Amino acid sequence: MSYYNFSEEKNPVQEDEYFMGIALQEAQKAFKIDEIPIGAIVVSHGRIVGRGHNLTEQLNDVTAHAEMQAFTAASQTLGGKYLKDCTLYVTIEPCIMCAGASYWTQIGKIVYGADEEKRGFTKKSSQVLHPKTILKSGVLAVECAALMKQFFANKRG
C-alpha cells in the first residue's frame, strides 16, 4: 500500500478531495460492471488500507455495498476490527446498514460526496454513527452525483 504525504501544513480540503477522487475511481469500477456506482476507501494515517465498490449484483448479496467491502479489506489489512484512527471516503451518503456497520468499526471519520435523498442514513437516523465519529459531507458532491445520474439515465434510456 502507498502512503500519501501532504505537506506538514496539511490542507484538509485538498486531502479530502484527493481521497474522494480515489473513491470515485472505485465507483467507476462498479459502473463498468453494471453495479450501482458507489465507491469507498478507508484511509489510515495517509495510507489506503481498504477499497471497495458495490458488488451486490456480482455476488448476489444485498449487503455487498462499497462501504462493507472497504471495511472488510481495511480490517484485514490492519489486523483488527476497529478502525478508530481511520477515515472512510465514500462517494454517496451511506445507507442505514453501512452507517450501522461504521458504528461497530468505531471509524474515526466519514467523508461522503453526494447526499442520498431516499436511502441515506441521515434521513433515517442521525444517531446511528458512533458518538466519536466525525461526519463531513459534500466533498466532490457534483462529480459523485453525476456518476449516479448517468448510471440511472442509462438504465432508463
C-alpha positions as CSV (number, residue, x, y, z in Angstrom):
1,M,0.0,0.0,0.0
2,S,1.2,3.5,-0.8
3,Y,1.4,6.4,1.6
4,Y,0.2,9.8,0.5
5,N,2.1,12.6,2.2
6,F,0.7,16.0,2.2
7,S,2.9,18.9,3.4
8,E,3.5,19.5,7.1
9,E,0.8,22.1,6.9
10,K,-2.0,19.7,5.8
11,N,-4.8,21.1,3.8
12,P,-7.8,19.0,4.8
13,V,-9.9,20.2,1.8
14,Q,-7.2,19.1,-0.6
15,E,-6.6,15.8,1.2
16,D,-10.4,15.0,1.3
17,E,-10.7,15.8,-2.4
18,Y,-7.7,13.7,-3.3
19,F,-9.0,10.6,-1.5
20,M,-12.6,11.2,-2.7
21,G,-11.1,11.1,-6.2
22,I,-9.8,7.6,-5.5
23,A,-13.2,6.6,-4.1
24,L,-14.7,7.8,-7.4
25,Q,-12.3,5.5,-9.3
26,E,-13.8,2.7,-7.3
27,A,-17.3,3.9,-8.2
28,Q,-16.2,3.8,-11.9
29,K,-15.3,0.1,-11.5
30,A,-18.8,-0.6,-10.3
31,F,-20.2,1.4,-13.2
32,K,-18.3,-0.6,-15.7
33,I,-19.7,-3.9,-14.4
34,D,-23.3,-2.6,-14.3
35,E,-23.4,-2.2,-10.5
36,I,-24.7,1.0,-8.8
37,P,-21.7,3.2,-9.0
38,I,-20.7,3.8,-5.4
39,G,-17.0,3.5,-4.3
40,A,-15.3,3.6,-1.0
41,I,-11.9,3.6,0.5
42,V,-10.6,3.5,4.1
43,V,-7.5,5.6,4.9
44,S,-5.3,5.3,7.9
45,H,-2.5,7.9,8.5
46,G,-2.4,8.8,4.8
47,R,-2.4,5.2,3.6
48,I,-5.2,3.5,1.8
49,V,-5.9,0.3,3.8
50,G,-9.2,-0.8,2.2
51,R,-11.0,-0.3,-1.0
52,G,-14.4,-1.3,-2.3
53,H,-17.2,-0.8,-4.7
54,N,-20.7,-2.1,-5.0
55,L,-20.8,-5.8,-5.8
56,T,-24.4,-6.6,-4.9
57,E,-25.3,-8.0,-8.4
58,Q,-22.0,-9.7,-8.9
59,L,-22.1,-11.5,-5.6
60,N,-25.9,-11.8,-5.4
61,D,-25.6,-10.3,-1.9
62,V,-27.7,-7.3,-0.8
63,T,-25.0,-6.5,1.9
64,A,-22.1,-6.2,-0.6
65,H,-22.1,-2.4,-0.6
66,A,-18.9,-0.4,-1.3
67,E,-18.5,0.6,2.4
68,M,-18.8,-3.0,3.6
69,Q,-16.2,-4.2,1.1
70,A,-13.9,-1.4,2.2
71,F,-14.4,-2.1,5.9
72,T,-13.6,-5.8,5.4
73,A,-10.5,-5.0,3.4
74,A,-9.3,-2.4,6.0
75,S,-9.8,-4.8,8.9
76,Q,-7.8,-7.5,7.1
77,T,-5.0,-5.1,6.2
78,L,-4.8,-3.7,9.8
79,G,-5.3,-7.0,11.5
80,G,-8.2,-5.8,13.7
81,K,-11.9,-5.0,13.5
82,Y,-11.7,-1.4,14.9
83,L,-11.0,1.5,12.6
84,K,-10.7,4.3,15.2
85,D,-7.8,6.0,13.5
86,C,-9.3,5.7,10.0
87,T,-11.4,7.8,7.6
88,L,-14.0,6.3,5.3
89,Y,-14.3,8.1,2.0
90,V,-17.5,7.1,0.1
91,T,-19.0,8.7,-3.0
92,I,-22.6,8.6,-1.8
93,E,-24.1,9.1,1.7
94,P,-24.1,5.7,3.4
95,C,-27.4,3.8,3.9
96,I,-28.5,2.9,7.4
97,M,-26.9,-0.6,7.1
98,C,-23.5,0.8,6.2
99,A,-23.8,3.6,8.8
100,G,-24.6,0.9,11.4
101,A,-21.5,-1.1,10.3
102,S,-19.4,2.1,10.7
103,Y,-20.7,2.3,14.3
104,W,-19.3,-1.2,15.0
105,T,-16.0,-0.5,13.4
106,Q,-15.8,2.7,15.5
107,I,-14.5,4.5,12.4
108,G,-12.9,7.9,13.3
109,K,-14.3,9.9,10.4
110,I,-16.7,9.5,7.5
111,V,-16.4,11.8,4.4
112,Y,-19.0,11.4,1.7
113,G,-19.7,13.0,-1.6
114,A,-23.4,13.4,-2.6
115,D,-26.4,13.1,-0.5
116,E,-28.7,10.1,-0.9
117,E,-32.2,11.6,-0.7
118,K,-34.1,8.3,-0.4
119,R,-31.9,5.8,1.4
120,G,-29.2,7.9,3.1
121,F,-28.8,7.3,6.8
122,T,-29.3,11.0,7.8
123,K,-32.8,10.8,6.5
124,K,-33.5,7.8,8.8
125,S,-31.5,8.4,11.9
126,S,-28.6,10.7,12.6
127,Q,-27.9,8.8,15.8
128,V,-26.6,5.7,14.1
129,L,-22.9,6.7,14.0
130,H,-20.5,6.0,16.8
131,P,-20.5,9.1,19.1
132,K,-16.8,9.8,18.4
133,T,-17.2,9.6,14.6
134,I,-16.8,12.9,12.7
135,L,-19.0,13.4,9.7
136,K,-18.3,15.5,6.6
137,S,-20.4,15.7,3.5
138,G,-20.4,17.4,0.1
139,V,-16.8,16.5,-1.0
140,L,-16.8,16.4,-4.8
141,A,-20.6,16.1,-4.5
142,V,-21.2,17.2,-8.1
143,E,-18.9,14.6,-9.5
144,C,-20.2,11.8,-7.3
145,A,-23.9,12.7,-8.1
146,A,-23.2,12.9,-11.8
147,L,-21.9,9.3,-12.0
148,M,-25.1,8.1,-10.3
149,K,-27.3,10.2,-12.6
150,Q,-25.5,8.8,-15.6
151,F,-25.9,5.3,-14.4
152,F,-29.7,5.6,-13.8
153,A,-30.2,7.6,-17.1
154,N,-28.6,4.7,-18.9
155,K,-30.9,2.2,-17.2
156,R,-34.0,4.3,-18.2
157,G,-32.6,5.0,-21.7
